[in-house]
Amino acid sequence: TTILADDHSIRAPETLSYSIPNQPPTVHDLLLQRYDGTFELVVWDERFTGGSDGVSINLAVPCAAAKVYDPTTDTSPAQTLSNVSSVALRLSNHPMIIELRP
């Protein structure tokens, strides 16, 4: 929860248009927004038989920056991207967090 922590409230949440093409039925997503406008997209897989799924998160409008976090290993970003229109993830049995700055 350290990565998602936010001590402020947001008055009017904005939207972020994205898609997950060919999304497996075991892959889920939750979009959150910080008070400063940064989006936190949490994506996870609920495979009960092990293994993993590869997915792409496609953004309708490119974002200036993105950070990908694996909260099970570290609170520092595992990957940092610039001018992002798509983010590829390999999902297993834990969530990944994508921080997006429009």
N, C-alpha and C positions, 0 to 999 in steps of 0.2 A: 504493500500500500504506500510505501515511501514515494515511489515514482508518481503516483496519482494524487498525492496529498496536495490540498489547496485550502488555505485558511479563509478565503474570501468567497462571497456568493456572486453569482452572475445575474444581472438584471434581465437581460433578454438574450437567451441562447441563439446562436446563429446555426446555420446548417452547413454541412459538408457533404457534397454529392460524391458518392463513391460506389463502386460495384466490386463484387468478387465473382468473376466469370466461372461457370462450371463449379460452383460452390458445392462441395460434398455435403451430404445431409448431417454429418457429424461436426462440421465446422460452424462456429457461431461468432458473432461480433457484437460489440457494444461501443457506441460512440459517446464520449464524454467531452465536455469543454471546460477549460479553466477560465477564471475571471478575466485573464488578459487576452482571451480569444484563441489561445492554443488549443488544438484538439488532441485528445488522447483516444486512439482507436485500439480497443482490446480485442484480440482475436485468439480463439482457442479451438482445440479439437477434442472431441469426446470419443475417440476410438477406444473401444474396450478390448480389442484383440491385439493391441500393440501396433507398431508401425507408425507411419507418419503420412501426412498429406501435404503436397506442395500447392500453394495458392498464390494468386496475384491480387493485390489490392489496386484497382485502377481508379484514379482520381479524375473527376470531370474537368476540374481546373487544376493545373499544376500548382504545387506549393513551393515556396522559396526554400524550405528546409524540412528535413525529416530525421528523426532519430528512432532507431529500433532498439527496444529493450527486451532482454530476457530476464524477467524479475526473479527467476529461480537461481540465477548465477551471480547477478551483480546489479547495483543501482546505477551504474554507468552505462551509456549506450554501447551496444554490441556493434552498431553500424550507424554512420552518419551520412546523409545524402543531401545533395543540393539540386534545386530545380527539378522536383520530383513529380512525375505523372503516374508512376506505378512502383509498387514495392512488392518484391517477391519474398515469400516466407515459406519455411519448412516447419509445419506444425506437428507436434506430438501431443503428449498428455498434459501440457501446461500452457498457460497463456503467454502471448507475446504482446507487447505494447508498442504502438507506433505513435510517436509524438509528431504532429504536423503543424507547421507554422505557415499560414496562408500568405 
